[in-house]
Amino acid sequence: MAFLIVHYLKFIAYNQESGAKPKKESGNMFLKEYFKDVFGAIKSLLTGMKRTGYYFTHHKEIITEQYPENMATMVYPKRFRGEVVMPHNEKNEHRCTGCTACELACPNATIKIVTKFEISPDGKKKKAIDKFVYHLELCTMCNLCIEACPTDAIKMAQNFEHSVYDRSQLTKILNNPGSKLQEGVE
């Protein structure tokens, strides 16, 4: 109540400074508008708190994850995007041909593919990747590189813990050392 009185006195003081004499109607109008605003704010607050109150009384429906206590049981959404990875099979083979489609599709130069030419047994030059450099700190997880890859060589993993003290640890080489192109992938 004291809050209302202080605001009313400020309103009167403002009117006196401007040379206007406070009228009884203007004071009543001020209080009417003031109370209307206060009750509107309280209504808005209660509307927002309705969902919180619902979950307070329905404990089984709470969807908040208690991380990191539930790491073993945590279920990620199917569409979750954590970082780009290049899967390798048990023979250390990947599907990347070095076409650079993912590099061109990336909107902020997160991917850099360094290629080399290998000579096949029949004497032909064939392009192969030397390094697949991925800058995680620049990645927006937009998935455009995955969509652009014609051989499905890269995919989005569900890793999300990327906190490091050294920024250079966020630059990753995705192809394993000594890896080669999988047979049958062109």
Secondary structure, 3 states (H helix, E strand, C coil): CHHHHHHHHHHHHHHHHCCCCCCHHHHHHHHHHHHHHHHHHHHHHHHHHHHHHHHHHCHHHCCCCCCCCCCCCCCCCCCCCCEEECCCCCCCEECCCCCCHHHHHCCCCCEEEEEEEEECCCCCEEEEEEEEEEEHHHCCCCCHHHHHCCCCCCEEECCCCCCCCCHHHHEEECCCCCCEECCCCC
